[in-house]
Amino acid sequence: MHKAGLASQPESISRADGLTLKNAWVATAVRCAPPDNKPTPRERRNCASFLTRELSMLKNVKVIVCLGGFSLTAVCDELEIRPRPKFGHGVVVDHERYKIVCSYHPSQQNTFTGRLTEKMFDDVFATAVRLQR
């Protein structure tokens, strides 16, 4: 996010390290760390209201970046996008209000294996910045 001009510094090591976001907000579809990192449908439903509330408060949002297929599913459910588009890294979905940019999740499983590289991740945020103009 820093390279794309969305964050004040390249990394954050604590809550008090001075990191600020510029024209960006980080939300999550599930707010817990379930076993095996796989939320149940019930956990997904229980957390959906948080995303609903955040999007309703963020009036100037033009672009949503989805980190992982689960994120795209949650956003499509929230925005009632049917049929749900197929997830893929770099896919851009047009919605009546938003552009939705998809990325592989930056988990260790994806970054350590090279499925998601730093350049690929940077490109997603560069796309998001370009689309918000």
N, C-alpha and C positions, 0 to 999 in steps of 0.2 A: 504494500500500500504506500510505503514511503517513496519508492521509485516513481509511482504514478502521481505523486503529489497529494495523496490523501492522508498521510500521516506525518507528524513533525519529526520523527526519528525512525531509523530502520528497525529497531526492536524495542521491546518493553521487558524489563526484568522485575518490575514491581509496580504496585499501584501508584507509588509516589515518584516515579522516575521522570515525570514531565511529558509523557506521550500525550499528544492531542490529535484528534482526527479533524480533517478539514473536508466539509461537504460529504461526510460519510458517517454511517451508523452501523454498528455490528449487532445483529440480532441472531437468535438461535431458535430453531424449531422445537428442540427438546432441551429442557433445563436440568436434566439429571444425567448421571453417568451410569446407565443400566449395565447389568451383567453382559459380558461379551460385546459391549458397546452397541447393542441392538435393542432399541426401544420397542416395547410392545405397542400394539395398536391403542391400548388403553392409555399408556404413557403419552403417546402422540396426541391423543384427543385431550388429555388433561392439560397439556402445554399449549394447545392451539390458541387459547384466548390471549396469551402473551403476544404472539405475533400479530393477531388481530388488533390488539390495543396499540402496539408500536406503529404499525402501518397507518392507523387512523390518526395518530399524532404527528406523523412525519409528512406534512402536506406537500413538501417540495421534492419528494423522491421521484426520480425519473428512471433510475436503473436499480435493479436488484441483482446481486451476484449470488448465485447458489453454489455453495461448496458441497458437492456430492449429490448423488441421485435422491437421497432422502430429503435434502433441502428443496430440490425442485418439486418433489411430490408435495411437500408441505405448502410451498408457495402456490402451486397449481390448485391444491385443495382450498386454500385461503381465497384465491382470486377466482375460483370456480372456472378454471381453464379446462375445457373439454373439447376434443379429446386431449389427454395429457401428451405433450410432445415427448419424443424419445430423448433421454438424457445422453449427452456426449460432451466431452471437453471442448470448450470453445463455441458450443451451440448458443445462438442468440434467438430468443423467443420474443415475438412481438405480441404485446397485449395492448388493449385500448388505452391504458394509462402508463404502462411501464415497458421498458426493455428488460428482459431477463437474460443474464449471461451465466452460462454454466461452466463450472470447473470441477475437475476431480478434487476430492477433499484432500487438504494438505496433511493427511495422516502419515505417520512413519511408514505404514504399509505402502503407501503410494510414493512417498518421496525417497525412501531407501531403495526401492526397486526401480526407480527411474520412470515409473508410470507418469509421475508429475515432476517436471523439472522446474527449477527456479525461473527459467525463461518462459516456460509455458504459463506459470502462475503470473509472472509480470505481464505477459501479453493479455491475460484475462482482465487485469485491472486497467491496463492501457485502453482496452476496448471499452470498458465501463466508463472511463473518463471521457473518451471520444463520444460515446452515445449520450452522455448527460448534457452535452452542449446543445 
